[in-house]
Amino acid sequence: MKKKKLWMKIGIGLLSILLIIDITASFYFYNLAIERNVKDFLVGNSDLEVSAEAMDVFIDGDWREWVDNQDFEQWEMESYDGLKLQGYYLEAKEPTDKTVVLAHGYLGRARDMGLYGQYYYEELGYNIFTADLRGHGQSEGEYIGFGWHDRLDYLDWIDKVLERTGSDSEIVLHGVSMGAATMLMTSGEDLPENVKAIVADSPYTSVYDMFDYQMGRMFHLPAFPILPSTSLITQMRAGYSLTEASALDQVKKAEVPILYIHGNADTFVPTSMTEELYKNTKSNAEMITFDDAGHGEAFVTQKNRYINKMNAFLNKYID
């Protein structure tokens, strides 16, 4: 009897230790990835290494000077939960009813989408709108939404774009990485008919899936039990769970045509996630992959093929 009680005490002690470790790890990963702070863990991450060709364009490309020289209107909006968010609008050189709404990636900011905006503006003659997602750039927010709460922000931004451009406006949503997931999460909502097409470059299926993949790849840890606990912490602190933040669930409800783009050499967000999204999309969907392209690189390293596919897709749905 004494031995049985001893083993029970040992068992309870071990469970308590494991619980403490789990909770500590959950807070650690929340602070690491979701809380708004400096993300040193991405420095030196081999999955984010880019080719020399892409690096030259990302860092020193002419598009950066182009962005600096444009007279963007600065818009401010209060989100549904009281955050001040910043957006930026550039009217086309010639009057048009076509507008592209852009969304940047993790730890990025609105101006980063000038790489794509310049093409829409200079070559396609579109108006441009882009925003700092909550927790990024000049927008408020103490956490990163990974697209889930941002989808509601973008619904409001789209309404503001329509107020500016008129009821006949045709809108394209174009996002990269987290921005692509944001647009896909938006696709499952009740969008105005003005939204004609979505371009999703390097998206993930869900935040849980993304964290699961990265925990195994970067930390060599299993998802259970840390990710469910991290999801609970995220629910308490940021108001969403890692499982509900699902682009996959949203595209199953989508009515807007979607073009999926992904690099086959992407080790940060695996191409298989885009394949799963494509297979489960309710609306008309197309997918193109690019050999030897890393995460978000295809527009730079294989631009002609990228824009040819994108233009052919947009021409089907934009008048």
Phi and psi restraints in degrees (value plus and minus 20) as a CYANA .aco file:
   2 LYS   PHI     -83.2   -43.2
   2 LYS   PSI     -59.6   -19.6
   3 LYS   PHI     -84.3   -44.3
   3 LYS   PSI     -59.8   -19.8
   4 LYS   PHI     -82.4   -42.4
   4 LYS   PSI     -64.2   -24.2
   5 LYS   PHI     -84.1   -44.1
   5 LYS   PSI     -57.6   -17.6
   6 LEU   PHI     -83.1   -43.1
   6 LEU   PSI     -66.1   -26.1
   7 TRP   PHI     -85.6   -45.6
   7 TRP   PSI     -54.4   -14.4
   8 MET   PHI     -84.2   -44.2
   8 MET   PSI     -62.2   -22.2
   9 LYS   PHI     -84.0   -44.0
   9 LYS   PSI     -62.0   -22.0
  10 ILE   PHI     -82.7   -42.7
  10 ILE   PSI     -63.8   -23.8
  11 GLY   PHI     -82.0   -42.0
  11 GLY   PSI     -65.2   -25.2
  12 ILE   PHI     -83.5   -43.5
  12 ILE   PSI     -59.3   -19.3
  13 GLY   PHI     -83.0   -43.0
  13 GLY   PSI     -63.1   -23.1
  14 LEU   PHI     -85.5   -45.5
  14 LEU   PSI     -62.1   -22.1
  15 LEU   PHI     -82.8   -42.8
  15 LEU   PSI     -59.0   -19.0
  16 SER   PHI     -83.7   -43.7
  16 SER   PSI     -62.5   -22.5
  17 ILE   PHI     -82.8   -42.8
  17 ILE   PSI     -64.7   -24.7
  18 LEU   PHI     -83.8   -43.8
  18 LEU   PSI     -57.6   -17.6
  19 LEU   PHI     -85.7   -45.7
  19 LEU   PSI     -62.2   -22.2
  20 ILE   PHI     -83.1   -43.1
  20 ILE   PSI     -62.8   -22.8
  21 ILE   PHI     -81.6   -41.6
  21 ILE   PSI     -64.3   -24.3
  22 ASP   PHI     -82.1   -42.1
  22 ASP   PSI     -67.0   -27.0
  23 ILE   PHI     -83.9   -43.9
  23 ILE   PSI     -62.8   -22.8
  24 THR   PHI     -81.5   -41.5
  24 THR   PSI     -64.5   -24.5
  25 ALA   PHI     -84.4   -44.4
  25 ALA   PSI     -57.3   -17.3
  26 SER   PHI     -84.7   -44.7
  26 SER   PSI     -65.0   -25.0
  27 PHE   PHI     -83.7   -43.7
  27 PHE   PSI     -56.9   -16.9
  28 TYR   PHI     -81.6   -41.6
  28 TYR   PSI     -67.9   -27.9
  29 PHE   PHI     -91.5   -51.5
  29 PHE   PSI     -50.9   -10.9
  30 TYR   PHI     -83.3   -43.3
  30 TYR   PSI     -69.1   -29.1
  31 ASN   PHI     -83.9   -43.9
  31 ASN   PSI     -54.5   -14.5
  32 LEU   PHI     -87.4   -47.4
  32 LEU   PSI     -66.2   -26.2
  33 ALA   PHI    -129.8   -89.8
  33 ALA   PSI     -50.0   -10.0
  34 ILE   PHI    -128.2   -88.2
  34 ILE   PSI     -61.2   -21.2
  35 GLU   PHI     -83.9   -43.9
  35 GLU   PSI     123.7   163.7
  36 ARG   PHI     -94.5   -54.5
  36 ARG   PSI      89.6   129.6
  37 ASN   PHI    -185.4  -145.4
  37 ASN   PSI    -197.8  -157.8
  38 VAL   PHI     -93.1   -53.1
  38 VAL   PSI     110.5   150.5
  39 LYS   PHI    -123.5   -83.5
  39 LYS   PSI      56.0    96.0
  40 ASP   PHI     -86.3   -46.3
  40 ASP   PSI     -42.6    -2.6
  41 PHE   PHI     -86.1   -46.1
  41 PHE   PSI     -36.2     3.8
  42 LEU   PHI    -106.4   -66.4
  42 LEU   PSI     -33.9     6.1
  43 VAL   PHI     -89.1   -49.1
  43 VAL   PSI     106.3   146.3
  44 GLY   PHI      61.0   101.0
  44 GLY   PSI     -13.9    26.1
  45 ASN   PHI     -89.9   -49.9
  45 ASN   PSI      97.4   137.4
  46 SER   PHI     -85.1   -45.1
  46 SER   PSI     -45.1    -5.1
  47 ASP   PHI     -89.6   -49.6
  47 ASP   PSI     -37.6     2.4
  48 LEU   PHI    -124.0   -84.0
  48 LEU   PSI     -14.0    26.0
  49 GLU   PHI     -86.6   -46.6
  49 GLU   PSI     117.0   157.0
  50 VAL   PHI    -138.7   -98.7
  50 VAL   PSI     139.7   179.7
  51 SER   PHI     -85.6   -45.6
  51 SER   PSI     138.8   178.8
  52 ALA   PHI     -80.9   -40.9
  52 ALA   PSI     -58.3   -18.3
  53 GLU   PHI     -81.4   -41.4
  53 GLU   PSI     -66.3   -26.3
  54 ALA   PHI     -87.8   -47.8
  54 ALA   PSI     -60.7   -20.7
  55 MET   PHI     -79.9   -39.9
  55 MET   PSI     -62.3   -22.3
  56 ASP   PHI     -78.5   -38.5
  56 ASP   PSI     -61.0   -21.0
  57 VAL   PHI     -95.0   -55.0
  57 VAL   PSI     -64.3   -24.3
  58 PHE   PHI     -80.9   -40.9
  58 PHE   PSI     -61.3   -21.3
  59 ILE   PHI    -108.6   -68.6
  59 ILE   PSI     -65.9   -25.9
  60 ASP   PHI    -142.5  -102.5
  60 ASP   PSI      -2.6    37.4
  61 GLY   PHI     -83.9   -43.9
  61 GLY   PSI     133.9   173.9
  62 ASP   PHI     -80.9   -40.9
  62 ASP   PSI     -42.9    -2.9
  63 TRP   PHI     -81.1   -41.1
  63 TRP   PSI     -49.0    -9.0
  64 ARG   PHI     -86.2   -46.2
  64 ARG   PSI     -62.8   -22.8
  65 GLU   PHI     -85.6   -45.6
  65 GLU   PSI     -57.5   -17.5
  66 TRP   PHI     -79.1   -39.1
  66 TRP   PSI     -66.6   -26.6
  67 VAL   PHI     -79.1   -39.1
  67 VAL   PSI     -65.8   -25.8
  68 ASP   PHI     -79.9   -39.9
  68 ASP   PSI     -50.0   -10.0
  69 ASN   PHI    -110.5   -70.5
  69 ASN   PSI     -22.0    18.0
  70 GLN   PHI    -112.6   -72.6
  70 GLN   PSI     128.6   168.6
  71 ASP   PHI    -115.7   -75.7
  71 ASP   PSI      52.3    92.3
  72 PHE   PHI     -88.5   -48.5
  72 PHE   PSI     117.1   157.1
  73 GLU   PHI     -99.1   -59.1
  73 GLU   PSI     112.6   152.6
  74 GLN   PHI    -114.3   -74.3
  74 GLN   PSI     102.1   142.1
  75 TRP   PHI    -127.6   -87.6
  75 TRP   PSI     127.9   167.9
  76 GLU   PHI    -146.4  -106.4
  76 GLU   PSI     120.9   160.9
  77 MET   PHI    -161.0  -121.0
  77 MET   PSI     123.0   163.0
  78 GLU   PHI    -113.4   -73.4
  78 GLU   PSI     107.0   147.0
  79 SER   PHI     -93.1   -53.1
  79 SER   PSI     150.8   190.8
  80 TYR   PHI     -80.0   -40.0
  80 TYR   PSI     -43.1    -3.1
  81 ASP   PHI    -131.0   -91.0
  81 ASP   PSI       1.8    41.8
  82 GLY   PHI      69.2   109.2
  82 GLY   PSI      -6.0    34.0
  83 LEU   PHI    -109.9   -69.9
  83 LEU   PSI     123.7   163.7
  84 LYS   PHI    -107.4   -67.4
  84 LYS   PSI      97.4   137.4
  85 LEU   PHI    -131.5   -91.5
  85 LEU   PSI     127.9   167.9
  86 GLN   PHI    -132.9   -92.9
  86 GLN   PSI     112.3   152.3
  87 GLY   PHI    -148.8  -108.8
  87 GLY   PSI     145.8   185.8
  88 TYR   PHI    -160.7  -120.7
  88 TYR   PSI     106.9   146.9
  89 TYR   PHI    -143.1  -103.1
  89 TYR   PSI     116.5   156.5
  90 LEU   PHI    -148.4  -108.4
  90 LEU   PSI      97.1   137.1
  91 GLU   PHI     -94.7   -54.7
  91 GLU   PSI     119.2   159.2
  92 ALA   PHI     -80.9   -40.9
  92 ALA   PSI     137.4   177.4
  93 LYS   PHI     -84.0   -44.0
  93 LYS   PSI     -56.2   -16.2
  94 GLU   PHI    -136.0   -96.0
  94 GLU   PSI     124.9   164.9
  95 PRO   PHI     -73.9   -33.9
  95 PRO   PSI     115.0   155.0
  96 THR   PHI    -172.2  -132.2
  96 THR   PSI     136.2   176.2
  97 ASP   PHI    -122.5   -82.5
  97 ASP   PSI      -6.1    33.9
  98 LYS   PHI    -127.3   -87.3
  98 LYS   PSI     110.2   150.2
  99 THR   PHI    -156.0  -116.0
  99 THR   PSI     115.8   155.8
 100 VAL   PHI    -123.6   -83.6
 100 VAL   PSI     111.8   151.8
 101 VAL   PHI    -128.5   -88.5
 101 VAL   PSI     100.1   140.1
 102 LEU   PHI    -130.0   -90.0
 102 LEU   PSI     128.9   168.9
 103 ALA   PHI    -156.2  -116.2
 103 ALA   PSI     108.9   148.9
 104 HIS   PHI    -105.0   -65.0
 104 HIS   PSI     156.2   196.2
 105 GLY   PHI    -114.0   -74.0
 105 GLY   PSI    -196.4  -156.4
 106 TYR   PHI     -77.6   -37.6
 106 TYR   PSI     107.2   147.2
 107 LEU   PHI      47.3    87.3
 107 LEU   PSI      -8.7    31.3
 108 GLY   PHI    -110.0   -70.0
 108 GLY   PSI    -182.3  -142.3
 109 ARG   PHI    -175.1  -135.1
 109 ARG   PSI     150.5   190.5
 110 ALA   PHI     -75.3   -35.3
 110 ALA   PSI     -63.1   -23.1
 111 ARG   PHI     -83.2   -43.2
 111 ARG   PSI     -42.2    -2.2
 112 ASP   PHI     -80.0   -40.0
 112 ASP   PSI     -47.8    -7.8
 113 MET   PHI    -100.3   -60.3
 113 MET   PSI     -17.9    22.1
 114 GLY   PHI     -81.1   -41.1
 114 GLY   PSI     -45.7    -5.7
 115 LEU   PHI     -75.0   -35.0
 115 LEU   PSI     -60.6   -20.6
 116 TYR   PHI    -111.3   -71.3
 116 TYR   PSI     -56.6   -16.6
 117 GLY   PHI     -80.1   -40.1
 117 GLY   PSI     -56.3   -16.3
 118 GLN   PHI     -79.7   -39.7
 118 GLN   PSI     -60.6   -20.6
 119 TYR   PHI     -86.0   -46.0
 119 TYR   PSI     -67.9   -27.9
 120 TYR   PHI     -79.0   -39.0
 120 TYR   PSI     -58.4   -18.4
 121 TYR   PHI     -96.2   -56.2
 121 TYR   PSI     -71.3   -31.3
 122 GLU   PHI     -98.3   -58.3
 122 GLU   PSI     -59.0   -19.0
 123 GLU   PHI    -118.4   -78.4
 123 GLU   PSI     -54.3   -14.3
 124 LEU   PHI    -124.1   -84.1
 124 LEU   PSI     -31.7     8.3
 125 GLY   PHI      53.8    93.8
 125 GLY   PSI       8.0    48.0
 126 TYR   PHI    -105.6   -65.6
 126 TYR   PSI     133.5   173.5
 127 ASN   PHI     -91.5   -51.5
 127 ASN   PSI     135.4   175.4
 128 ILE   PHI    -144.7  -104.7
 128 ILE   PSI     115.9   155.9
 129 PHE   PHI    -152.1  -112.1
 129 PHE   PSI     116.1   156.1
 130 THR   PHI    -165.8  -125.8
 130 THR   PSI     139.4   179.4
 131 ALA   PHI    -160.1  -120.1
 131 ALA   PSI     134.9   174.9
 132 ASP   PHI    -100.0   -60.0
 132 ASP   PSI      97.5   137.5
 133 LEU   PHI     -84.1   -44.1
 133 LEU   PSI     136.7   176.7
 134 ARG   PHI     -74.7   -34.7
 134 ARG   PSI     118.4   158.4
 135 GLY   PHI      60.2   100.2
 135 GLY   PSI     -11.0    29.0
 136 HIS   PHI    -155.5  -115.5
 136 HIS   PSI     133.4   173.4
 137 GLY   PHI      33.7    73.7
 137 GLY   PSI    -150.9  -110.9
 138 GLN   PHI    -111.6   -71.6
 138 GLN   PSI     -19.3    20.7
 139 SER   PHI    -103.2   -63.2
 139 SER   PSI     127.2   167.2
 140 GLU   PHI     -95.8   -55.8
 140 GLU   PSI     148.6   188.6
 141 GLY   PHI     113.0   153.0
 141 GLY   PSI     110.1   150.1
 142 GLU   PHI    -115.6   -75.6
 142 GLU   PSI     -16.3    23.7
 143 TYR   PHI    -163.1  -123.1
 143 TYR   PSI     143.0   183.0
 144 ILE   PHI    -119.3   -79.3
 144 ILE   PSI     108.9   148.9
 145 GLY   PHI    -107.2   -67.2
 145 GLY   PSI     -30.8     9.2
 146 PHE   PHI      31.9    71.9
 146 PHE   PSI       7.5    47.5
 147 GLY   PHI      79.8   119.8
 147 GLY   PSI     -39.1     0.9
 148 TRP   PHI     -92.5   -52.5
 148 TRP   PSI     -78.8   -38.8
 149 HIS   PHI     -92.2   -52.2
 149 HIS   PSI     -46.5    -6.5
 150 ASP   PHI     -83.1   -43.1
 150 ASP   PSI     -48.1    -8.1
 151 ARG   PHI     -81.7   -41.7
 151 ARG   PSI     -57.0   -17.0
 152 LEU   PHI     -92.9   -52.9
 152 LEU   PSI     -55.6   -15.6
 153 ASP   PHI     -81.0   -41.0
 153 ASP   PSI     -62.5   -22.5
 154 TYR   PHI     -90.3   -50.3
 154 TYR   PSI     -48.9    -8.9
 155 LEU   PHI     -80.0   -40.0
 155 LEU   PSI     -62.6   -22.6
 156 ASP   PHI     -90.0   -50.0
 156 ASP   PSI     -58.6   -18.6
 157 TRP   PHI     -82.2   -42.2
 157 TRP   PSI     -60.7   -20.7
 158 ILE   PHI     -80.8   -40.8
 158 ILE   PSI     -61.3   -21.3
 159 ASP   PHI     -81.0   -41.0
 159 ASP   PSI     -59.8   -19.8
 160 LYS   PHI     -87.4   -47.4
 160 LYS   PSI     -57.6   -17.6
 161 VAL   PHI     -81.3   -41.3
 161 VAL   PSI     -63.3   -23.3
 162 LEU   PHI     -86.9   -46.9
 162 LEU   PSI     -54.7   -14.7
 163 GLU   PHI     -81.2   -41.2
 163 GLU   PSI     -54.5   -14.5
 164 ARG   PHI    -102.1   -62.1
 164 ARG   PSI     -58.2   -18.2
 165 THR   PHI    -121.6   -81.6
 165 THR   PSI     -35.0     5.0
 166 GLY   PHI      82.0   122.0
 166 GLY   PSI     142.6   182.6
 167 SER   PHI     -90.0   -50.0
 167 SER   PSI     -36.4     3.6
 168 ASP   PHI    -110.9   -70.9
 168 ASP   PSI     -17.0    23.0
 169 SER   PHI     -84.8   -44.8
 169 SER   PSI     122.2   162.2
 170 GLU   PHI    -128.8   -88.8
 170 GLU   PSI     109.9   149.9
 171 ILE   PHI    -139.7   -99.7
 171 ILE   PSI     115.6   155.6
 172 VAL   PHI    -131.4   -91.4
 172 VAL   PSI     112.4   152.4
 173 LEU   PHI    -119.9   -79.9
 173 LEU   PSI     107.3   147.3
 174 HIS   PHI    -155.8  -115.8
 174 HIS   PSI      99.4   139.4
 175 GLY   PHI    -153.7  -113.7
 175 GLY   PSI     137.6   177.6
 176 VAL   PHI    -144.2  -104.2
 176 VAL   PSI     112.9   152.9
 177 SER   PHI      38.2    78.2
 177 SER   PSI    -138.5   -98.5
 178 MET   PHI     -79.5   -39.5
 178 MET   PSI     -53.5   -13.5
 179 GLY   PHI     -85.3   -45.3
 179 GLY   PSI     -55.5   -15.5
 180 ALA   PHI     -86.7   -46.7
 180 ALA   PSI     -64.1   -24.1
 181 ALA   PHI     -81.5   -41.5
 181 ALA   PSI     -58.0   -18.0
 182 THR   PHI     -78.8   -38.8
 182 THR   PSI     -66.3   -26.3
 183 MET   PHI     -86.3   -46.3
 183 MET   PSI     -56.3   -16.3
 184 LEU   PHI     -89.2   -49.2
 184 LEU   PSI     -58.3   -18.3
 185 MET   PHI     -84.3   -44.3
 185 MET   PSI     -55.7   -15.7
 186 THR   PHI     -86.3   -46.3
 186 THR   PSI     -51.2   -11.2
 187 SER   PHI     -81.5   -41.5
 187 SER   PSI     -46.1    -6.1
 188 GLY   PHI    -104.6   -64.6
 188 GLY   PSI     -22.1    17.9
 189 GLU   PHI    -111.7   -71.7
 189 GLU   PSI     156.5   196.5
 190 ASP   PHI    -102.0   -62.0
 190 ASP   PSI      68.8   108.8
 191 LEU   PHI    -105.8   -65.8
 191 LEU   PSI     128.5   168.5
 192 PRO   PHI     -85.7   -45.7
 192 PRO   PSI     134.0   174.0
 193 GLU   PHI     -83.3   -43.3
 193 GLU   PSI     -36.2     3.8
 194 ASN   PHI     -85.0   -45.0
 194 ASN   PSI     -45.1    -5.1
 195 VAL   PHI     -97.7   -57.7
 195 VAL   PSI      90.2   130.2
 196 LYS   PHI    -119.8   -79.8
 196 LYS   PSI     -45.2    -5.2
 197 ALA   PHI    -182.4  -142.4
 197 ALA   PSI     136.3   176.3
 198 ILE   PHI    -148.5  -108.5
 198 ILE   PSI     115.9   155.9
 199 VAL   PHI    -133.9   -93.9
 199 VAL   PSI      96.7   136.7
 200 ALA   PHI    -136.1   -96.1
 200 ALA   PSI      87.3   127.3
 201 ASP   PHI    -123.5   -83.5
 201 ASP   PSI      91.8   131.8
 202 SER   PHI      46.2    86.2
 202 SER   PSI      29.1    69.1
 203 PRO   PHI    -104.8   -64.8
 203 PRO   PSI     146.2   186.2
 204 TYR   PHI    -131.8   -91.8
 204 TYR   PSI     139.6   179.6
 205 THR   PHI     -92.6   -52.6
 205 THR   PSI     -67.2   -27.2
 206 SER   PHI    -175.7  -135.7
 206 SER   PSI     143.9   183.9
 207 VAL   PHI     -86.2   -46.2
 207 VAL   PSI     -58.9   -18.9
 208 TYR   PHI     -81.5   -41.5
 208 TYR   PSI     -66.6   -26.6
 209 ASP   PHI     -81.1   -41.1
 209 ASP   PSI     -60.5   -20.5
 210 MET   PHI     -84.5   -44.5
 210 MET   PSI     -65.6   -25.6
 211 PHE   PHI     -85.9   -45.9
 211 PHE   PSI     -58.9   -18.9
 212 ASP   PHI     -78.2   -38.2
 212 ASP   PSI     -67.5   -27.5
 213 TYR   PHI     -82.2   -42.2
 213 TYR   PSI     -66.7   -26.7
 214 GLN   PHI     -90.6   -50.6
 214 GLN   PSI     -54.3   -14.3
 215 MET   PHI     -83.8   -43.8
 215 MET   PSI     -59.9   -19.9
 216 GLY   PHI     -89.7   -49.7
 216 GLY   PSI     -60.0   -20.0
 217 ARG   PHI     -98.3   -58.3
 217 ARG   PSI     -61.5   -21.5
 218 MET   PHI    -111.2   -71.2
 218 MET   PSI     -54.3   -14.3
 219 PHE   PHI    -137.5   -97.5
 219 PHE   PSI     -26.1    13.9
 220 HIS   PHI      35.9    75.9
 220 HIS   PSI      23.7    63.7
 221 LEU   PHI    -140.2  -100.2
 221 LEU   PSI     126.8   166.8
 222 PRO   PHI     -95.7   -55.7
 222 PRO   PSI     138.4   178.4
 223 ALA   PHI     -86.4   -46.4
 223 ALA   PSI     -60.3   -20.3
 224 PHE   PHI    -113.8   -73.8
 224 PHE   PSI     115.2   155.2
 225 PRO   PHI    -119.1   -79.1
 225 PRO   PSI     -16.9    23.1
 226 ILE   PHI     -87.9   -47.9
 226 ILE   PSI     -63.8   -23.8
 227 LEU   PHI     -86.0   -46.0
 227 LEU   PSI     -63.7   -23.7
 228 PRO   PHI     -77.4   -37.4
 228 PRO   PSI     -58.6   -18.6
 229 SER   PHI     -89.4   -49.4
 229 SER   PSI     -59.9   -19.9
 230 THR   PHI     -82.4   -42.4
 230 THR   PSI     -58.3   -18.3
 231 SER   PHI     -81.5   -41.5
 231 SER   PSI     -60.2   -20.2
 232 LEU   PHI     -85.1   -45.1
 232 LEU   PSI     -62.7   -22.7
 233 ILE   PHI     -82.1   -42.1
 233 ILE   PSI     -61.6   -21.6
 234 THR   PHI     -83.6   -43.6
 234 THR   PSI     -59.5   -19.5
 235 GLN   PHI     -81.4   -41.4
 235 GLN   PSI     -63.2   -23.2
 236 MET   PHI     -91.0   -51.0
 236 MET   PSI     -59.6   -19.6
 237 ARG   PHI    -112.8   -72.8
 237 ARG   PSI     -55.3   -15.3
 238 ALA   PHI    -134.1   -94.1
 238 ALA   PSI     -28.9    11.1
 239 GLY   PHI      64.2   104.2
 239 GLY   PSI      -2.9    37.1
 240 TYR   PHI    -169.3  -129.3
 240 TYR   PSI     135.6   175.6
 241 SER   PHI    -120.4   -80.4
 241 SER   PSI     137.6   177.6
 242 LEU   PHI     -87.5   -47.5
 242 LEU   PSI     -47.4    -7.4
 243 THR   PHI    -100.1   -60.1
 243 THR   PSI     -56.5   -16.5
 244 GLU   PHI     -91.5   -51.5
 244 GLU   PSI     -44.0    -4.0
 245 ALA   PHI     -98.5   -58.5
 245 ALA   PSI      54.2    94.2
 246 SER   PHI    -142.2  -102.2
 246 SER   PSI      94.7   134.7
 247 ALA   PHI     -88.6   -48.6
 247 ALA   PSI     -52.5   -12.5
 248 LEU   PHI     -82.0   -42.0
 248 LEU   PSI     -66.2   -26.2
 249 ASP   PHI     -84.0   -44.0
 249 ASP   PSI     -55.4   -15.4
 250 GLN   PHI     -91.7   -51.7
 250 GLN   PSI     -60.1   -20.1
 251 VAL   PHI     -90.4   -50.4
 251 VAL   PSI     -37.8     2.2
 252 LYS   PHI     -89.5   -49.5
 252 LYS   PSI     -33.2     6.8
 253 LYS   PHI    -130.7   -90.7
 253 LYS   PSI     -22.5    17.5
 254 ALA   PHI     -85.5   -45.5
 254 ALA   PSI     122.5   162.5
 255 GLU   PHI    -130.5   -90.5
 255 GLU   PSI     -37.1     2.9
 256 VAL   PHI    -108.8   -68.8
 256 VAL   PSI     116.7   156.7
 257 PRO   PHI     -80.1   -40.1
 257 PRO   PSI     122.2   162.2
 258 ILE   PHI    -149.7  -109.7
 258 ILE   PSI     111.2   151.2
 259 LEU   PHI    -124.2   -84.2
 259 LEU   PSI     101.5   141.5
 260 TYR   PHI    -119.2   -79.2
 260 TYR   PSI     115.6   155.6
 261 ILE   PHI    -150.7  -110.7
 261 ILE   PSI     115.6   155.6
 262 HIS   PHI    -176.9  -136.9
 262 HIS   PSI     126.6   166.6
 263 GLY   PHI    -109.3   -69.3
 263 GLY   PSI     113.4   153.4
 264 ASN   PHI     -90.6   -50.6
 264 ASN   PSI     -34.5     5.5
 265 ALA   PHI    -118.6   -78.6
 265 ALA   PSI      -6.4    33.6
 266 ASP   PHI     -95.7   -55.7
 266 ASP   PSI      95.2   135.2
 267 THR   PHI    -126.0   -86.0
 267 THR   PSI     -22.6    17.4
 268 PHE   PHI    -106.8   -66.8
 268 PHE   PSI     -65.1   -25.1
 269 VAL   PHI    -145.0  -105.0
 269 VAL   PSI      90.5   130.5
 270 PRO   PHI     -84.6   -44.6
 270 PRO   PSI     124.9   164.9
 271 THR   PHI     -79.1   -39.1
 271 THR   PSI     -47.5    -7.5
 272 SER   PHI     -79.4   -39.4
 272 SER   PSI     -48.2    -8.2
 273 MET   PHI     -87.0   -47.0
 273 MET   PSI     -62.6   -22.6
 274 THR   PHI     -86.0   -46.0
 274 THR   PSI     -58.1   -18.1
 275 GLU   PHI     -80.0   -40.0
 275 GLU   PSI     -61.4   -21.4
 276 GLU   PHI     -87.1   -47.1
 276 GLU   PSI     -60.9   -20.9
 277 LEU   PHI     -80.7   -40.7
 277 LEU   PSI     -66.9   -26.9
 278 TYR   PHI     -79.1   -39.1
 278 TYR   PSI     -64.9   -24.9
 279 LYS   PHI     -86.5   -46.5
 279 LYS   PSI     -44.4    -4.4
 280 ASN   PHI    -126.0   -86.0
 280 ASN   PSI     -11.3    28.7
 281 THR   PHI     -99.0   -59.0
 281 THR   PSI     109.7   149.7
 282 LYS   PHI     -93.7   -53.7
 282 LYS   PSI     -57.8   -17.8
 283 SER   PHI    -101.3   -61.3
 283 SER   PSI     158.1   198.1
 284 ASN   PHI     -81.6   -41.6
 284 ASN   PSI     112.0   152.0
 285 ALA   PHI    -162.6  -122.6
 285 ALA   PSI     127.4   167.4
 286 GLU   PHI    -153.2  -113.2
 286 GLU   PSI     137.7   177.7
 287 MET   PHI    -161.4  -121.4
 287 MET   PSI     119.1   159.1
 288 ILE   PHI    -155.4  -115.4
 288 ILE   PSI     117.3   157.3
 289 THR   PHI    -138.0   -98.0
 289 THR   PSI     137.7   177.7
 290 PHE   PHI    -147.2  -107.2
 290 PHE   PSI      96.0   136.0
 291 ASP   PHI     -83.5   -43.5
 291 ASP   PSI     123.4   163.4
 292 ASP   PHI      48.0    88.0
 292 ASP   PSI      -9.7    30.3
 293 ALA   PHI    -120.3   -80.3
 293 ALA   PSI     108.1   148.1
 294 GLY   PHI    -102.5   -62.5
 294 GLY   PSI    -182.1  -142.1
 295 HIS   PHI     -86.2   -46.2
 295 HIS   PSI      95.6   135.6
 296 GLY   PHI      46.9    86.9
 296 GLY   PSI      -0.8    39.2
 297 GLU   PHI    -111.4   -71.4
 297 GLU   PSI     -39.4     0.6
 298 ALA   PHI     -78.9   -38.9
 298 ALA   PSI     -56.0   -16.0
 299 PHE   PHI     -83.1   -43.1
 299 PHE   PSI     -47.2    -7.2
 300 VAL   PHI    -111.3   -71.3
 300 VAL   PSI     -68.8   -28.8
 301 THR   PHI    -100.3   -60.3
 301 THR   PSI     -44.3    -4.3
 302 GLN   PHI    -158.9  -118.9
 302 GLN   PSI      33.9    73.9
 303 LYS   PHI     -80.4   -40.4
 303 LYS   PSI     -63.2   -23.2
 304 ASN   PHI     -81.1   -41.1
 304 ASN   PSI     -64.3   -24.3
 305 ARG   PHI     -87.4   -47.4
 305 ARG   PSI     -58.3   -18.3
 306 TYR   PHI     -80.0   -40.0
 306 TYR   PSI     -74.8   -34.8
 307 ILE   PHI     -91.7   -51.7
 307 ILE   PSI     -49.6    -9.6
 308 ASN   PHI     -83.1   -43.1
 308 ASN   PSI     -64.9   -24.9
 309 LYS   PHI     -86.8   -46.8
 309 LYS   PSI     -64.7   -24.7
 310 MET   PHI     -81.6   -41.6
 310 MET   PSI     -65.0   -25.0
 311 ASN   PHI     -85.5   -45.5
 311 ASN   PSI     -59.8   -19.8
 312 ALA   PHI     -82.8   -42.8
 312 ALA   PSI     -59.4   -19.4
 313 PHE   PHI     -86.2   -46.2
 313 PHE   PSI     -69.1   -29.1
 314 LEU   PHI     -83.8   -43.8
 314 LEU   PSI     -55.2   -15.2
 315 ASN   PHI     -84.1   -44.1
 315 ASN   PSI     -41.2    -1.2
 316 LYS   PHI     -94.7   -54.7
 316 LYS   PSI     -45.6    -5.6
 317 TYR   PHI    -142.6  -102.6
 317 TYR   PSI     -32.5     7.5
 318 ILE   PHI    -127.3   -87.3
 318 ILE   PSI     108.0   148.0
